[in-house]
């Protein structure tokens, strides 16, 4: 996962906050950006773990 995916998650979270609260302050937007950034990372890790679990064992 690259910085672009994490930045996109942060951007989406900030835009979501703006839609919910058009008067949101800079701190609220900052917290949303961090949550979006970290959330994207965690979702990617979860997907990678699931892919690893689904791989068949080649050691027999």
Secondary structure by P-SEA (a helix, b strand, c coil): ccaaaaaaaaaaaaaaaaaacccccaaaaaaaaaaaaaaaaaaaaaaaaaaaaacccccc
